[in-house]
C-alpha cells in the first residue's frame, strides 16, 4: 500500500479548494475536506483551528492567484491587468465571490494584495481618498460583472443568440428590449464577456480625469 503524503496546512487548504470548486462554499466543512484527503475530520484540527480558519485559507488562496500590481508601473495598465486576472480567478472559482472581502482575520496574501493595489495607486499620484474610491469601484465592478457572467442562463456552447431564439419578446410591450436583441444579439456576433473591457475603460477614464483634477 502506497504511503499517504503527510498532512499539512497547505494540503488541507488545497483539498478545501477542490471541495469548493465542486460544491461551492456550502460544501466546505471539516468533514468533507477530511473525506477529500481520506482522513478523519479531527485530523484537520492539527493544521487549521476551525472552519473559519479554513475559509480564511481559501480567501488567501484566491488573493494569491490574482496578479499583483507593480507600484512603479503605470497605474492604468496595472489596474487592467489586475482586473483581468481577478475576473479569470473568480470565474474559475465562483465560490470566492462571497469570500474575498468577508474575512475578519485576513491572511498574508490578502494583506499583500491590498497593499500592492494601494501602493500602485499612491505611487502614481492618487490621494489616499481617491485611491480608496478607485479600489472600491474597481472591485465592485469586477465582482459584479463576474457574478452576472457566471449566472447567465446560457454558456459559450449555446450563446445569447440561441437563448434569445428560445422566447419571443413582444415589441409592443418591451420595445427597447426587443431593439437591443434585434440590433445587437440576433444574427450578430454578440458576447456578453466583451462588455467587460468597455465598462472597465469607462471607470478608468473617469478615474484618470479625477486624478488629473487632483
C-alpha positions as CSV (number, residue, x, y, z in Angstrom):
1,X,0.0,0.0,0.0
2,X,1.4,3.4,-1.0
3,X,2.2,5.6,1.9
4,X,-0.2,8.6,2.2
5,X,1.6,12.0,2.0
6,X,1.9,13.8,5.3
7,X,-0.9,16.1,6.2
8,X,0.0,19.7,6.1
9,X,-1.9,23.0,6.2
10,X,-1.3,23.5,2.5
11,X,-2.7,20.1,1.7
12,X,-5.8,20.9,3.8
13,X,-6.4,24.2,2.0
14,X,-5.8,22.6,-1.4
15,X,-8.4,19.9,-0.5
16,X,-10.8,22.7,0.6
17,X,-10.4,24.4,-2.8
18,X,-11.2,21.1,-4.6
19,X,-14.4,20.7,-2.4
20,X,-15.4,24.3,-3.0
21,X,-14.8,24.0,-6.8
22,X,-17.2,21.1,-6.9
23,X,-19.9,22.1,-4.5
24,X,-19.4,25.8,-3.6
25,X,-18.8,27.2,-0.1
26,X,-21.8,25.4,1.3
27,X,-20.0,22.1,0.7
28,X,-16.9,23.2,2.6
29,X,-16.8,21.5,6.0
30,X,-14.2,19.8,8.1
31,X,-15.9,16.5,7.4
32,X,-16.0,17.0,3.6
33,X,-12.4,18.2,3.5
34,X,-11.3,15.3,5.6
35,X,-13.1,13.0,3.2
36,X,-11.3,14.6,0.3
37,X,-8.0,13.8,1.9
38,X,-9.0,10.4,3.1
39,X,-8.7,11.2,6.8
40,X,-11.0,11.8,9.7
41,X,-12.1,15.4,10.2
42,X,-10.4,15.5,13.6
43,X,-7.0,15.2,11.9
44,X,-7.5,18.6,10.3
45,X,-7.6,20.4,13.6
46,X,-3.8,19.9,13.9
47,X,-3.4,22.2,10.9
48,X,-6.4,24.5,10.9
49,X,-8.1,25.7,14.0
50,X,-11.7,25.5,12.7
51,X,-13.9,26.1,9.7
52,X,-13.4,29.8,9.9
53,X,-9.7,29.3,9.6
54,X,-10.3,27.0,6.6
55,X,-12.3,29.8,4.9
56,X,-9.5,32.3,5.8
57,X,-7.2,30.0,4.0
58,X,-9.4,29.8,0.9
59,X,-9.6,33.6,0.7
60,X,-5.8,33.7,0.9
61,X,-5.5,31.2,-2.0
62,X,-7.8,33.3,-4.1
63,X,-6.0,36.5,-3.5
64,X,-2.6,34.8,-4.0
65,X,-3.8,33.8,-7.5
66,X,-4.6,37.4,-8.6
67,X,-1.9,39.3,-10.4
68,X,-0.2,41.9,-8.1
69,X,0.1,45.4,-9.4
70,X,3.6,46.8,-9.7
71,X,3.9,50.1,-7.7
72,X,6.3,51.7,-10.1
73,X,4.4,50.8,-13.3
74,X,1.7,53.0,-15.0
75,X,-1.4,52.6,-12.8
76,X,-3.9,52.2,-15.6
77,X,-2.1,49.3,-17.2
78,X,-1.7,47.7,-13.8
79,X,-5.4,48.0,-12.9
80,X,-6.4,46.5,-16.2
81,X,-4.0,43.5,-15.7
82,X,-5.3,43.1,-12.1
83,X,-9.0,43.3,-13.2
84,X,-8.4,40.7,-16.0
85,X,-6.6,38.4,-13.6
86,X,-9.3,38.8,-10.9
87,X,-12.0,38.1,-13.4
88,X,-10.2,34.9,-14.5
89,X,-9.7,33.7,-11.0
90,X,-13.2,34.4,-9.9
91,X,-14.7,32.8,-13.0
92,X,-12.7,29.6,-12.2
93,X,-13.6,29.7,-8.5
94,X,-17.0,31.4,-8.2
95,X,-17.2,30.5,-4.5
96,X,-14.5,33.2,-4.0
97,X,-17.0,35.9,-4.9
98,X,-18.7,35.7,-1.5
99,X,-15.4,35.2,0.4
100,X,-12.8,37.7,-0.7
101,X,-13.9,40.7,1.4
102,X,-15.7,38.9,4.2
103,X,-12.9,37.7,6.4
104,X,-12.3,39.2,9.8
105,X,-8.9,37.6,10.0
106,X,-7.2,38.3,6.7
107,X,-4.2,36.2,5.8
108,X,-0.9,37.4,4.4
109,X,-1.9,37.0,0.8
110,X,-4.9,39.2,1.4
111,X,-2.9,42.0,3.0
112,X,-0.1,41.7,0.5
113,X,-2.6,42.1,-2.3
114,X,-4.4,45.1,-0.8
115,X,-1.1,46.8,0.0
116,X,0.1,46.3,-3.6
117,X,-3.0,47.8,-5.1
118,X,-2.8,50.9,-2.8
119,X,0.9,51.2,-3.4
120,X,0.4,51.3,-7.2
121,X,-2.3,54.0,-6.9
122,X,-0.5,56.1,-4.3
123,X,2.9,56.0,-6.1
124,X,1.1,57.2,-9.3
125,X,-0.2,60.3,-7.5
126,X,-3.6,59.2,-6.2
127,X,-4.6,60.9,-3.0
128,X,-5.5,58.5,-0.1
129,X,-9.2,59.2,-0.7
130,X,-9.1,58.7,-4.5
131,X,-7.1,55.5,-4.1
132,X,-9.7,54.2,-1.7
133,X,-12.5,55.2,-4.1
134,X,-10.7,53.6,-7.1
135,X,-10.1,50.4,-5.2
136,X,-13.7,50.2,-4.2
137,X,-15.3,50.9,-7.5
138,X,-12.9,48.6,-9.5
139,X,-13.6,45.7,-7.2
140,X,-17.3,46.3,-7.2
141,X,-17.3,46.3,-11.0
142,X,-15.1,43.2,-11.4
143,X,-17.0,41.2,-8.7
144,X,-20.4,42.3,-10.0
145,X,-19.5,41.5,-13.6
146,X,-18.3,38.0,-12.8
147,X,-21.4,37.4,-10.6
148,X,-23.5,38.2,-13.7
149,X,-21.3,36.3,-16.1
150,X,-21.2,33.0,-14.1
151,X,-25.0,33.1,-13.7
152,X,-26.1,33.8,-17.2
153,X,-28.8,31.4,-18.5
154,X,-26.6,30.2,-21.3
155,X,-23.0,29.2,-21.8
156,X,-20.4,29.5,-24.5
157,X,-21.7,26.4,-26.3
158,X,-25.2,27.9,-26.8
159,X,-24.7,31.6,-26.8
160,X,-27.1,34.5,-26.4
161,X,-28.5,34.2,-29.9
162,X,-29.7,30.6,-29.3
163,X,-31.0,31.7,-25.9
164,X,-32.9,34.7,-27.4
165,X,-34.3,32.4,-30.1
166,X,-36.0,30.4,-27.3
167,X,-38.6,33.0,-26.5
168,X,-40.4,35.9,-28.2
169,X,-40.2,39.4,-26.8
170,X,-43.3,41.3,-27.9
171,X,-42.2,44.6,-29.5
172,X,-45.3,46.5,-28.4
173,X,-44.7,45.6,-24.7
174,X,-41.0,45.7,-24.5
175,X,-39.8,47.8,-27.4
176,X,-36.3,48.6,-26.1
177,X,-35.5,45.0,-25.0
178,X,-36.6,43.9,-28.5
179,X,-34.5,46.6,-30.1
180,X,-31.4,45.5,-28.2
181,X,-31.9,41.9,-29.1
182,X,-32.5,42.7,-32.7
183,X,-29.7,45.2,-33.2
184,X,-27.0,43.5,-31.0
185,X,-27.8,39.8,-30.5
186,X,-29.8,38.0,-33.1
187,X,-27.7,37.4,-36.2
188,X,-24.8,39.3,-34.6
189,X,-21.5,38.1,-33.1
190,X,-22.5,39.3,-29.6
191,X,-20.7,38.0,-26.5
192,X,-21.6,39.4,-23.0
193,X,-18.0,38.9,-21.9
194,X,-16.8,41.5,-24.4
195,X,-18.6,44.1,-22.3
196,X,-16.0,43.7,-19.6
197,X,-13.3,45.8,-21.2
198,X,-15.7,48.5,-22.3
199,X,-17.1,49.0,-18.9
200,X,-13.7,48.9,-17.3
201,X,-12.5,51.7,-19.7
202,X,-15.4,53.9,-18.6
203,X,-14.3,53.6,-15.0
204,X,-10.7,54.1,-15.7
205,X,-11.4,57.1,-17.9
206,X,-13.2,58.8,-15.0
207,X,-10.5,57.9,-12.5
208,X,-7.9,59.4,-14.9
209,X,-10.0,62.6,-15.1
210,X,-10.3,62.8,-11.3
211,X,-6.6,62.1,-10.9
212,X,-5.7,65.0,-13.2
213,X,-8.1,67.3,-11.3
214,X,-6.2,66.5,-8.1
